[in-house]
Amino acid sequence: MSRRVVITGCAAITPIGNTKQGIVQHLTEGISGVKAMRADGLLTEHIHSGVFGTVDYPIAYDFARQHRKTMGPVAYYACQTAKEALAASGLSQEFITSGRLGVAFGSTHGSPTVQRQIYRTFFGQTDAKLSSIGAVDYLKSMVHTTAVNITKMFGITGRVISSSTACTTSSQSIGFGYEAVKFGMQDAMLCGGADEYDTTTVAVFDNLLACSTEFNATPHLTPRPFDVRRDGLVVGEGSGTVILEEYEHARRRGAPILAELLGFACNNNGGDLILPNVEGIERTIRLGLENAGMRADQIDLVSAHATATKMGDVMEAQAIGKTYGQGPWVTGLKSYMGHTMGSCGAIETILTLYMMQEGFVAPTLNLDEVDERCAMVRHARQLIQAPVQTAAIQNFAFGGVNTCLILRKAVP
Amino acid sequence: MTRDHVRDAILKIFSERFEIDQPGLDEDLRDAYEFDSIDAIELLREIELLLGSALTREEKKAAMEIRTIDQIVDYVLALAATRPAN
């Protein structure tokens, strides 16, 4: 069994907004969501990087206490985008609870905010004679907290996949959800990823000298993918959800079909856990195209992982150059909001969808002078008004994990 | 620790911690407010703070059949009677 899979709903919370209108405005007007990192009273004074892709606008949550009590900040983000995406899809309550809808959703490491509360209880000055760890702290903090708070809130009874592969968490969610629908295990999958404000992740990259540190006084000027002055990544927060649905099921019920997911590939470099690997990335891209039944010259746009690290961008540009040449536009969406970690694959898929719908390519922000080692591809350097029919979204993670998703706007 | 004092303290916890305001004193909390076993564990932690004293495992297990505010008040008063006043 091999079935067509379409996107029938999506929603995002990002450092550049949580509505399509707001996000498109940031992308078309070149407005960054990177801000000064707010102090956390623990790590920020030890971290050299002082910037963060920040969600600093109010979000009107209306979750009932029965749901809130098992949710940490990351689950708030996840459930809010899940709620909006489900509403946009128009899926009926009967279908949502039927067992034919599953969830593929993850985060980098659950809720670090709640984990810190637990550690404070263990190692802090709390009166050890009294119970201080809440009955629900584990449920709030565990690595699959996003996926199962979504199933609880909406009564979803299908399969649950909760990938946790750092930067490929949500691109895997979409890919594995796609396969679940394509091969008939589920008729629809709610897919995505989320990560909350967390300086632990910043500290990890900072310690590896991979974080941006030269633009602390001018946060909007970093990250700078493919630029000669790039000095590392910027960690961010957010959430993205897409509803994947079997094409005939979506068509029969008159659902809004936003795009078709044509293919997915996931592989591993088979070696180092940190160093970027051009052969691994190139193989992912070719596998993705093969899975989608597409040729490289049929792709209009590549949403690059483009974290703005010294070597990662060079390896990625070389891999894109080898597979696509100068054909498709290449943009690095992290330049607008930093690296939203477990949510980046889903958020970048949604932003790509918005660009397809509105017929433009957002330029890579802060790409003032292209590093000659990254110059072999067709960088989007200013706003391009052009139809985008097909796109590839690529993401790579620590551990040598690579993913590639192939999208098509029109459904023939 | 009088009965009125304990009841007021418990109602305050229910309002602030569980967003359940002025429940009937003999209402079944599970039926009326979806007050479940996870909530019960959280309530036991609040009772420990109220008493200023940790509960034994047996004391906690004894709380699992409690259903109403009145029963909670009885439970807390019984615990208080076994502990030195603070």
Interface residues (C-beta under 8 A of the other chain):
Chain A: R65 Q66 K69 T70 K129 L130 S131 S132 G134 A135 V136 L139
Chain B: F18 E19 E34 I38 D39 I41 E42 L44 R45 E48 L49 S53 A54 L55
